[in-house]
Amino acid sequence: MTAAERFARLPTAAKLLLILTFALLPIGLALVLIGENGIRAANSTLAGRSQDQARIATRSIESLIARNVLALRVAANGALATGPADACRRAQRSLAIAPGVVQNFELENPDGEPLCAIGVAGETLDLPAVAPGAISIRLAANAVAIRVGVMGGMATAAIPAAELRSAATAGAADVAALSLQDGQRELGVLGAVQSGQSGLAVSTLPIGNEAIVARVGTRKAELPALDRLLLLLPVLMWIAAALITWLLVSRLLIRPLKQLERAVIRYQPGSGTLDLPSQLGPSTEIQGLRDAFGRAVAKVDESEREMGSALEGQRRLVREVHHRVKNNLQVVASLLNIHGRSAVSPEARGAYAGISRRVGALSIVHRNHFAEMEDNRGISLRPLLNELVAELRAGAPEEARGLVIDIDLDSVYTTQDAAVAVAFLVTEIVEFAMLNCAREPIDVSLRRTSELTARLALSSPVLVPDEADAPDKVQFERIVGGLAKQLRSPLERKLGRYSVELPVFPPA
């Protein structure tokens, strides 16, 4: 059993619930998707904020180191320009006017030998000698050591971790951990940064020329659990909407309609008035439907009685019309026979006889139509052609009195228009055959070829399609071709046999 067949067997209430469920499903899924996208966007925004905080902290440390490198280079360059004597004092005075830079430093000659120092410069970790304009940065025990090259020597200083921490947290309040790495050492500026630490988002960013890498841990900001639970709200709304709609429709529509259906099923036409339920719920439309249906049934009963009387009168009238047409055609045929017998020339007698045969064929069609009218199945071609062949034999001219007509017919029914065309077609072919080849037999057959078609075939040696030079043969071909067109089928012409397809009614 297919899914469509199983669905068709469900009760209306179940069908309605399934339809509403699937109809509202896209809305529920869309709401869930919108909520999920909103939460994802919010989480992405929060993650971007953590990245921004990490970048701010890293750039602050990088800016602090760059500021100290620049100040130290300017001060050392000016101090060593006038010679090594008293160079540190001159450099100290230059650094004193630069805000936010270290005041402890050491000056060295180009070979790396110390010239002088102010305060404690910190652990230099054997920083390599650098050329003028070059910079070397490494991590010390609790500071970042920097060495800059200037004309005539070098300058070395150390930025304490406390200053690095202040710079990192000044513009990034969410930074919870920060450490610096140079490949050999790790300096914990603000606690230790561990991968996978709960509640922290860890970012790794380079500083300067990437000699130092900063690992920054920022506090993760996530949506509250209540906001996540709200994701279920669209689904619950979808289920509630489907159930409420199904309940209302079932109570207000399906149940009253079933009551109305049971009342209609109990009703038997002609047994009296239709007893419809008076209580059908609050729906005024269904109550209006009940009243309209009651009025319609009453009108239909009255109309059926009137139509029955009118149909019986019409049947009697049509029967009388067909009877009179048949009688009138028979009178015309008799008059033609009388005038034909009194005609002087053979041509006139032949013309009267041909007209009489055609009028007789039409009379036979009306007689058979009148006989089959009661069954309402159309005209039976078998008795019609039998009677027509008998009439043609009886009305044959003297030279064709011994004409043999063999018939082999299936019992089929057709319309009056088709029966008229068949009767005239048989009359024309048989008349042509008995006037041109009276001693040869004629075969008439009718075979059903499908549920809605049958093939009528007439065979005689005189039926030769190629010999159409004689005027009577030309006229004959034109007539039988026109009659075949009335049957909406081409006339099939073969040597000694003409046949045509005609419409028939399906077998009973």
DRENDREN-845625 format. One record per residue (C-alpha): residue number from 1; residue in three letters; x negated, y negated, z negated. Coordinates in steps of 0.1 Angstrom, whole numbers, plus 5000, padded with zeros to 4 digits. Layout:
<vodrens>
VODREN_num_residuo_xx_yy_zz
VODREN_NUM_ALA_X_Y_Z
...
</vodrens>
This chain:
<vodrens>
VODREN_num_residuo_xx_yy_zz
VODREN_1_MET_5000_5000_5000
VODREN_2_THR_4986_4966_5010
VODREN_3_ALA_4983_4936_4987
VODREN_4_ALA_5011_4918_5006
VODREN_5_GLU_5034_4948_5001
VODREN_6_ARG_5026_4950_4964
VODREN_7_PHE_5032_4912_4961
VODREN_8_ALA_5065_4915_4979
VODREN_9_ARG_5078_4941_4954
VODREN_10_LEU_5071_4919_4924
VODREN_11_PRO_5100_4901_4907
VODREN_12_THR_5105_4865_4915
VODREN_13_ALA_5093_4853_4881
VODREN_14_ALA_5060_4872_4884
VODREN_15_LYS_5056_4859_4920
VODREN_16_LEU_5062_4824_4907
VODREN_17_LEU_5037_4828_4879
VODREN_18_LEU_5010_4841_4903
VODREN_19_ILE_5017_4813_4928
VODREN_20_LEU_5015_4786_4901
VODREN_21_THR_4984_4802_4887
VODREN_22_PHE_4966_4802_4920
VODREN_23_ALA_4980_4768_4930
VODREN_24_LEU_4967_4751_4898
VODREN_25_LEU_4934_4771_4898
VODREN_26_PRO_4916_4747_4921
VODREN_27_ILE_4926_4718_4898
VODREN_28_GLY_4913_4737_4867
VODREN_29_LEU_4881_4747_4885
VODREN_30_ALA_4876_4711_4897
VODREN_31_LEU_4881_4697_4862
VODREN_32_VAL_4856_4723_4848
VODREN_33_LEU_4832_4715_4875
VODREN_34_ILE_4835_4677_4869
VODREN_35_GLY_4830_4682_4832
VODREN_36_GLU_4800_4705_4838
VODREN_37_ASN_4785_4680_4862
VODREN_38_GLY_4790_4652_4837
VODREN_39_ILE_4772_4672_4810
VODREN_40_ARG_4745_4681_4834
VODREN_41_ALA_4741_4645_4844
VODREN_42_ALA_4741_4634_4808
VODREN_43_ASN_4714_4660_4800
VODREN_44_SER_4695_4649_4830
VODREN_45_THR_4697_4613_4819
VODREN_46_LEU_4685_4623_4784
VODREN_47_ALA_4657_4644_4799
VODREN_48_GLY_4647_4614_4820
VODREN_49_ARG_4648_4592_4789
VODREN_50_SER_4624_4616_4772
VODREN_51_GLN_4601_4615_4803
VODREN_52_ASP_4603_4577_4802
VODREN_53_GLN_4593_4576_4765
VODREN_54_ALA_4564_4599_4773
VODREN_55_ARG_4553_4577_4801
VODREN_56_ILE_4556_4546_4780
VODREN_57_ALA_4535_4561_4753
VODREN_58_THR_4509_4573_4778
VODREN_59_ARG_4508_4539_4796
VODREN_60_SER_4504_4521_4763
VODREN_61_ILE_4473_4542_4754
VODREN_62_GLU_4460_4538_4789
VODREN_63_SER_4465_4500_4787
VODREN_64_LEU_4448_4499_4753
VODREN_65_ILE_4417_4518_4767
VODREN_66_ALA_4417_4496_4798
VODREN_67_ARG_4418_4465_4778
VODREN_68_ASN_4389_4476_4756
VODREN_69_VAL_4369_4486_4786
VODREN_70_LEU_4374_4453_4803
VODREN_71_ALA_4367_4433_4771
VODREN_72_LEU_4336_4453_4763
VODREN_73_ARG_4323_4450_4799
VODREN_74_VAL_4328_4412_4800
VODREN_75_ALA_4312_4408_4766
VODREN_76_ALA_4282_4431_4773
VODREN_77_ASN_4276_4416_4807
VODREN_78_GLY_4274_4381_4793
VODREN_79_ALA_4253_4391_4763
VODREN_80_LEU_4227_4410_4783
VODREN_81_ALA_4225_4384_4811
VODREN_82_THR_4202_4362_4789
VODREN_83_GLY_4181_4391_4776
VODREN_84_PRO_4183_4417_4749
VODREN_85_ALA_4174_4393_4721
VODREN_86_ASP_4204_4386_4699
VODREN_87_ALA_4226_4402_4726
VODREN_88_CYS_4250_4418_4700
VODREN_89_ARG_4258_4385_4684
VODREN_90_ARG_4266_4369_4717
VODREN_91_ALA_4288_4399_4726
VODREN_92_GLN_4305_4398_4692
VODREN_93_ARG_4315_4362_4698
VODREN_94_SER_4330_4371_4731
VODREN_95_LEU_4350_4400_4717
VODREN_96_ALA_4362_4379_4688
VODREN_97_ILE_4384_4358_4710
VODREN_98_ALA_4399_4389_4728
VODREN_99_PRO_4430_4401_4709
VODREN_100_GLY_4436_4438_4703
VODREN_101_VAL_4401_4451_4711
VODREN_102_VAL_4376_4469_4690
VODREN_103_GLN_4349_4448_4672
VODREN_104_ASN_4324_4476_4666
VODREN_105_PHE_4302_4484_4695
VODREN_106_GLU_4266_4493_4705
VODREN_107_LEU_4245_4480_4733
VODREN_108_GLU_4220_4502_4751
VODREN_109_ASN_4193_4496_4777
VODREN_110_PRO_4197_4513_4811
VODREN_111_ASP_4179_4544_4798
VODREN_112_GLY_4205_4548_4770
VODREN_113_GLU_4182_4537_4741
VODREN_114_PRO_4201_4516_4716
VODREN_115_LEU_4193_4479_4716
VODREN_116_CYS_4216_4467_4688
VODREN_117_ALA_4249_4475_4672
VODREN_118_ILE_4277_4457_4654
VODREN_119_GLY_4294_4477_4627
VODREN_120_VAL_4297_4514_4633
VODREN_121_ALA_4303_4522_4669
VODREN_122_GLY_4314_4557_4661
VODREN_123_GLU_4303_4590_4675
VODREN_124_THR_4291_4586_4711
VODREN_125_LEU_4289_4623_4717
VODREN_126_ASP_4259_4618_4738
VODREN_127_LEU_4278_4599_4765
VODREN_128_PRO_4259_4600_4798
VODREN_129_ALA_4242_4570_4811
VODREN_130_VAL_4264_4551_4835
VODREN_131_ALA_4255_4527_4863
VODREN_132_PRO_4266_4491_4863
VODREN_133_GLY_4303_4490_4869
VODREN_134_ALA_4309_4527_4860
VODREN_135_ILE_4329_4540_4830
VODREN_136_SER_4326_4571_4809
VODREN_137_ILE_4354_4582_4785
VODREN_138_ARG_4353_4611_4761
VODREN_139_LEU_4371_4622_4729
VODREN_140_ALA_4353_4619_4696
VODREN_141_ALA_4362_4633_4662
VODREN_142_ASN_4389_4608_4655
VODREN_143_ALA_4386_4583_4683
VODREN_144_VAL_4382_4578_4720
VODREN_145_ALA_4346_4569_4729
VODREN_146_ILE_4341_4546_4759
VODREN_147_ARG_4308_4536_4777
VODREN_148_VAL_4307_4509_4804
VODREN_149_GLY_4277_4501_4826
VODREN_150_VAL_4267_4464_4831
VODREN_151_MET_4237_4447_4847
VODREN_152_GLY_4207_4453_4824
VODREN_153_GLY_4222_4480_4802
VODREN_154_MET_4253_4497_4788
VODREN_155_ALA_4279_4491_4760
VODREN_156_THR_4295_4518_4739
VODREN_157_ALA_4325_4516_4716
VODREN_158_ALA_4351_4539_4700
VODREN_159_ILE_4389_4533_4698
VODREN_160_PRO_4402_4547_4665
VODREN_161_ALA_4431_4572_4666
VODREN_162_ALA_4451_4548_4644
VODREN_163_GLU_4450_4521_4671
VODREN_164_LEU_4460_4547_4697
VODREN_165_ARG_4489_4558_4675
VODREN_166_SER_4501_4522_4670
VODREN_167_ALA_4500_4516_4707
VODREN_168_ALA_4518_4548_4716
VODREN_169_THR_4547_4543_4691
VODREN_170_ALA_4551_4506_4696
VODREN_171_GLY_4572_4510_4728
VODREN_172_ALA_4583_4546_4725
VODREN_173_ALA_4602_4552_4693
VODREN_174_ASP_4613_4588_4702
VODREN_175_VAL_4577_4601_4704
VODREN_176_ALA_4573_4627_4677
VODREN_177_ALA_4539_4642_4687
VODREN_178_LEU_4510_4631_4709
VODREN_179_SER_4475_4646_4715
VODREN_180_LEU_4447_4639_4740
VODREN_181_GLN_4426_4664_4757
VODREN_182_ASP_4394_4661_4778
VODREN_183_GLY_4386_4697_4785
VODREN_184_GLN_4363_4701_4755
VODREN_185_ARG_4381_4685_4726
VODREN_186_GLU_4416_4677_4715
VODREN_187_LEU_4425_4646_4695
VODREN_188_GLY_4458_4647_4676
VODREN_189_VAL_4469_4611_4678
VODREN_190_LEU_4504_4618_4663
VODREN_191_GLY_4506_4653_4650
VODREN_192_ALA_4500_4685_4670
VODREN_193_VAL_4519_4693_4702
VODREN_194_GLN_4529_4729_4706
VODREN_195_SER_4545_4744_4737
VODREN_196_GLY_4580_4757_4731
VODREN_197_GLN_4584_4737_4699
VODREN_198_SER_4621_4735_4690
VODREN_199_GLY_4636_4701_4693
VODREN_200_LEU_4608_4686_4714
VODREN_201_ALA_4604_4679_4751
VODREN_202_VAL_4567_4682_4760
VODREN_203_SER_4553_4662_4789
VODREN_204_THR_4517_4663_4802
VODREN_205_LEU_4504_4630_4818
VODREN_206_PRO_4469_4620_4830
VODREN_207_ILE_4452_4588_4817
VODREN_208_GLY_4429_4566_4837
VODREN_209_ASN_4408_4586_4862
VODREN_210_GLU_4423_4618_4847
VODREN_211_ALA_4393_4624_4824
VODREN_212_ILE_4418_4625_4796
VODREN_213_VAL_4452_4642_4796
VODREN_214_ALA_4479_4632_4772
VODREN_215_ARG_4504_4658_4759
VODREN_216_VAL_4535_4639_4746
VODREN_217_GLY_4563_4655_4726
VODREN_218_THR_4596_4636_4725
VODREN_219_ARG_4626_4644_4705
VODREN_220_LYS_4653_4662_4726
VODREN_221_ALA_4686_4644_4727
VODREN_222_GLU_4715_4668_4735
VODREN_223_LEU_4753_4664_4737
VODREN_224_PRO_4772_4674_4706
VODREN_225_ALA_4788_4709_4705
VODREN_226_LEU_4823_4693_4705
VODREN_227_ASP_4816_4678_4739
VODREN_228_ARG_4807_4712_4752
VODREN_229_LEU_4839_4727_4737
VODREN_230_LEU_4858_4702_4757
VODREN_231_LEU_4848_4721_4788
VODREN_232_LEU_4875_4746_4779
VODREN_233_LEU_4902_4720_4777
VODREN_234_PRO_4909_4719_4816
VODREN_235_VAL_4912_4757_4816
VODREN_236_LEU_4936_4757_4787
VODREN_237_MET_4956_4729_4804
VODREN_238_TRP_4957_4750_4836
VODREN_239_ILE_4970_4780_4817
VODREN_240_ALA_4995_4760_4797
VODREN_241_ALA_5008_4742_4828
VODREN_242_ALA_5013_4775_4847
VODREN_243_LEU_5031_4791_4817
VODREN_244_ILE_5053_4761_4810
VODREN_245_THR_5063_4757_4846
VODREN_246_TRP_5070_4794_4850
VODREN_247_LEU_5092_4793_4818
VODREN_248_LEU_5112_4762_4829
VODREN_249_VAL_5117_4775_4864
VODREN_250_SER_5127_4810_4851
VODREN_251_ARG_5152_4796_4826
VODREN_252_LEU_5166_4768_4847
VODREN_253_LEU_5165_4783_4882
VODREN_254_ILE_5158_4821_4884
VODREN_255_ARG_5183_4832_4857
VODREN_256_PRO_5213_4811_4870
VODREN_257_LEU_5205_4822_4906
VODREN_258_LYS_5205_4859_4895
VODREN_259_GLN_5239_4854_4878
VODREN_260_LEU_5252_4838_4910
VODREN_261_GLU_5237_4867_4930
VODREN_262_ARG_5255_4894_4909
VODREN_263_ALA_5288_4876_4913
VODREN_264_VAL_5283_4875_4951
VODREN_265_ILE_5274_4912_4952
VODREN_266_ARG_5305_4921_4933
VODREN_267_TYR_5327_4902_4958
VODREN_268_GLN_5344_4923_4986
VODREN_269_PRO_5358_4903_5016
VODREN_270_GLY_5395_4905_5017
VODREN_271_SER_5398_4917_4981
VODREN_272_GLY_5408_4883_4967
VODREN_273_THR_5391_4851_4956
VODREN_274_LEU_5354_4849_4948
VODREN_275_ASP_5349_4850_4910
VODREN_276_LEU_5318_4829_4903
VODREN_277_PRO_5303_4823_4868
VODREN_278_SER_5313_4790_4852
VODREN_279_GLN_5281_4787_4830
VODREN_280_LEU_5250_4784_4851
VODREN_281_GLY_5227_4763_4828
VODREN_282_PRO_5221_4726_4829
VODREN_283_SER_5211_4724_4866
VODREN_284_THR_5237_4704_4884
VODREN_285_GLU_5223_4714_4917
VODREN_286_ILE_5230_4751_4911
VODREN_287_GLN_5265_4743_4899
VODREN_288_GLY_5270_4723_4931
VODREN_289_LEU_5256_4753_4950
VODREN_290_ARG_5282_4776_4932
VODREN_291_ASP_5311_4753_4941
VODREN_292_ALA_5299_4748_4977
VODREN_293_PHE_5294_4786_4981
VODREN_294_GLY_5330_4792_4968
VODREN_295_ARG_5344_4767_4993
VODREN_296_ALA_5323_4782_5021
VODREN_297_VAL_5336_4817_5014
VODREN_298_ALA_5371_4805_5013
VODREN_299_LYS_5366_4787_5047
VODREN_300_VAL_5349_4818_5061
VODREN_301_ASP_5378_4840_5051
VODREN_302_GLU_5403_4816_5067
VODREN_303_SER_5381_4812_5098
VODREN_304_GLU_5378_4850_5101
VODREN_305_ARG_5415_4854_5101
VODREN_306_GLU_5419_4827_5127
VODREN_307_MET_5391_4841_5148
VODREN_308_GLY_5405_4876_5147
VODREN_309_SER_5438_4864_5160
VODREN_310_ALA_5421_4842_5186
VODREN_311_LEU_5398_4871_5197
VODREN_312_GLU_5427_4895_5201
VODREN_313_GLY_5445_4869_5223
VODREN_314_GLN_5414_4862_5243
VODREN_315_ARG_5408_4900_5248
VODREN_316_ARG_5444_4904_5261
VODREN_317_LEU_5439_4873_5284
VODREN_318_VAL_5406_4886_5298
VODREN_319_ARG_5420_4920_5303
VODREN_320_GLU_5449_4905_5322
VODREN_321_VAL_5426_4883_5343
VODREN_322_HIS_5404_4913_5354
VODREN_323_HIS_5435_4933_5361
VODREN_324_ARG_5449_4906_5384
VODREN_325_VAL_5415_4900_5401
VODREN_326_LYS_5412_4938_5408
VODREN_327_ASN_5448_4939_5422
VODREN_328_ASN_5442_4908_5443
VODREN_329_LEU_5410_4922_5458
VODREN_330_GLN_5428_4955_5466
VODREN_331_VAL_5456_4935_5483
VODREN_332_VAL_5429_4916_5504
VODREN_333_ALA_5412_4949_5513
VODREN_334_SER_5446_4964_5524
VODREN_335_LEU_5454_4933_5545
VODREN_336_LEU_5419_4936_5561
VODREN_337_ASN_5425_4973_5569
VODREN_338_ILE_5459_4965_5585
VODREN_339_HIS_5445_4937_5606
VODREN_340_GLY_5415_4959_5616
VODREN_341_ARG_5437_4987_5629
VODREN_342_SER_5457_4962_5650
VODREN_343_ALA_5426_4945_5664
VODREN_344_VAL_5420_4950_5702
VODREN_345_SER_5382_4949_5705
VODREN_346_PRO_5359_4973_5688
VODREN_347_GLU_5338_4943_5676
VODREN_348_ALA_5368_4929_5657
VODREN_349_ARG_5377_4962_5642
VODREN_350_GLY_5341_4967_5631
VODREN_351_ALA_5340_4932_5616
VODREN_352_TYR_5373_4938_5597
VODREN_353_ALA_5360_4971_5585
VODREN_354_GLY_5327_4956_5572
VODREN_355_ILE_5345_4928_5553
VODREN_356_SER_5370_4954_5539
VODREN_357_ARG_5341_4975_5526
VODREN_358_ARG_5325_4946_5508
VODREN_359_VAL_5358_4935_5493
VODREN_360_GLY_5364_4971_5482
VODREN_361_ALA_5329_4972_5466
VODREN_362_LEU_5337_4940_5446
VODREN_363_SER_5371_4955_5436
VODREN_364_ILE_5354_4986_5423
VODREN_365_VAL_5330_4965_5402
VODREN_366_HIS_5360_4947_5386
VODREN_367_ARG_5378_4979_5380
VODREN_368_ASN_5348_4994_5362
VODREN_369_HIS_5343_4963_5343
VODREN_370_PHE_5379_4964_5332
VODREN_371_ALA_5375_5000_5321
VODREN_372_GLU_5342_4994_5301
VODREN_373_MET_5353_4961_5286
VODREN_374_GLU_5367_4978_5254
VODREN_375_ASP_5333_4994_5246
VODREN_376_ASN_5314_4962_5252
VODREN_377_ARG_5284_4981_5266
VODREN_378_GLY_5285_4966_5301
VODREN_379_ILE_5293_4984_5333
VODREN_380_SER_5284_5021_5337
VODREN_381_LEU_5267_5024_5371
VODREN_382_ARG_5272_5062_5375
VODREN_383_PRO_5310_5061_5379
VODREN_384_LEU_5308_5028_5398
VODREN_385_LEU_5284_5043_5424
VODREN_386_ASN_5304_5075_5426
VODREN_387_GLU_5335_5056_5434
VODREN_388_LEU_5318_5033_5458
VODREN_389_VAL_5302_5062_5478
VODREN_390_ALA_5336_5078_5480
VODREN_391_GLU_5352_5046_5493
VODREN_392_LEU_5324_5042_5518
VODREN_393_ARG_5329_5077_5531
VODREN_394_ALA_5366_5072_5533
VODREN_395_GLY_5362_5039_5552
VODREN_396_ALA_5335_5051_5576
VODREN_397_PRO_5341_5045_5613
VODREN_398_GLU_5351_5074_5636
VODREN_399_GLU_5316_5082_5647
VODREN_400_ALA_5304_5085_5611
VODREN_401_ARG_5332_5106_5597
VODREN_402_GLY_5309_5134_5589
VODREN_403_LEU_5284_5112_5571
VODREN_404_VAL_5266_5130_5542
VODREN_405_ILE_5258_5109_5512
VODREN_406_ASP_5239_5127_5484
VODREN_407_ILE_5239_5110_5450
VODREN_408_ASP_5217_5117_5420
VODREN_409_LEU_5225_5092_5392
VODREN_410_ASP_5215_5087_5356
VODREN_411_SER_5240_5073_5331
VODREN_412_VAL_5229_5037_5326
VODREN_413_TYR_5248_5004_5318
VODREN_414_THR_5242_4970_5332
VODREN_415_THR_5257_4935_5333
VODREN_416_GLN_5285_4925_5357
VODREN_417_ASP_5262_4903_5378
VODREN_418_ALA_5237_4931_5383
VODREN_419_ALA_5265_4955_5391
VODREN_420_VAL_5279_4932_5418
VODREN_421_ALA_5244_4929_5434
VODREN_422_VAL_5239_4967_5432
VODREN_423_ALA_5273_4974_5448
VODREN_424_PHE_5267_4950_5476
VODREN_425_LEU_5231_4964_5481
VODREN_426_VAL_5244_5000_5484
VODREN_427_THR_5272_4989_5507
VODREN_428_GLU_5249_4970_5530
VODREN_429_ILE_5223_4998_5533
VODREN_430_VAL_5249_5026_5537
VODREN_431_GLU_5268_5006_5563
VODREN_432_PHE_5236_4999_5582
VODREN_433_ALA_5226_5036_5581
VODREN_434_MET_5260_5050_5592
VODREN_435_LEU_5263_5024_5620
VODREN_436_ASN_5228_5031_5633
VODREN_437_CYS_5221_5067_5624
VODREN_438_ALA_5254_5083_5615
VODREN_439_ARG_5243_5119_5618
VODREN_440_GLU_5215_5116_5593
VODREN_441_PRO_5222_5121_5555
VODREN_442_ILE_5217_5093_5530
VODREN_443_ASP_5203_5099_5495
VODREN_444_VAL_5212_5076_5467
VODREN_445_SER_5194_5080_5434
VODREN_446_LEU_5193_5060_5401
VODREN_447_ARG_5166_5068_5375
VODREN_448_ARG_5159_5051_5342
VODREN_449_THR_5122_5039_5343
VODREN_450_SER_5120_5023_5308
VODREN_451_GLU_5142_5013_5280
VODREN_452_LEU_5153_4981_5298
VODREN_453_THR_5149_4990_5335
VODREN_454_ALA_5161_5015_5361
VODREN_455_ARG_5152_5021_5397
VODREN_456_LEU_5178_5024_5425
VODREN_457_ALA_5166_5041_5456
VODREN_458_LEU_5183_5048_5490
VODREN_459_SER_5167_5070_5516
VODREN_460_SER_5176_5074_5553
VODREN_461_PRO_5155_5078_5585
VODREN_462_VAL_5169_5046_5598
VODREN_463_LEU_5152_5026_5571
VODREN_464_VAL_5120_5017_5589
VODREN_465_PRO_5105_4984_5576
VODREN_466_ASP_5083_4977_5607
VODREN_467_GLU_5111_4977_5633
VODREN_468_ALA_5126_4943_5627
VODREN_469_ASP_5129_4930_5662
VODREN_470_ALA_5166_4936_5667
VODREN_471_PRO_5189_4907_5656
VODREN_472_ASP_5211_4931_5634
VODREN_473_LYS_5180_4944_5617
VODREN_474_VAL_5167_4909_5610
VODREN_475_GLN_5201_4900_5595
VODREN_476_PHE_5201_4932_5575
VODREN_477_GLU_5166_4926_5560
VODREN_478_ARG_5175_4891_5551
VODREN_479_ILE_5207_4902_5533
VODREN_480_VAL_5191_4931_5513
VODREN_481_GLY_5161_4910_5504
VODREN_482_GLY_5185_4883_5490
VODREN_483_LEU_5205_4909_5470
VODREN_484_ALA_5172_4922_5455
VODREN_485_LYS_5163_4887_5444
VODREN_486_GLN_5196_4885_5425
VODREN_487_LEU_5183_4915_5405
VODREN_488_ARG_5150_4896_5399
VODREN_489_SER_5129_4923_5414
VODREN_490_PRO_5112_4927_5448
VODREN_491_LEU_5127_4952_5473
VODREN_492_GLU_5102_4980_5478
VODREN_493_ARG_5103_4990_5515
VODREN_494_LYS_5088_5023_5525
VODREN_495_LEU_5093_5045_5555
VODREN_496_GLY_5128_5060_5551
VODREN_497_ARG_5132_5046_5516
VODREN_498_TYR_5143_5013_5500
VODREN_499_SER_5142_5009_5462
VODREN_500_VAL_5145_4981_5437
VODREN_501_GLU_5142_4977_5399
VODREN_502_LEU_5173_4965_5380
VODREN_503_PRO_5179_4955_5344
VODREN_504_VAL_5199_4979_5322
VODREN_505_PHE_5209_4981_5285
VODREN_506_PRO_5189_5003_5261
VODREN_507_PRO_5202_5038_5255
VODREN_508_ALA_5227_5041_5227
</vodrens>
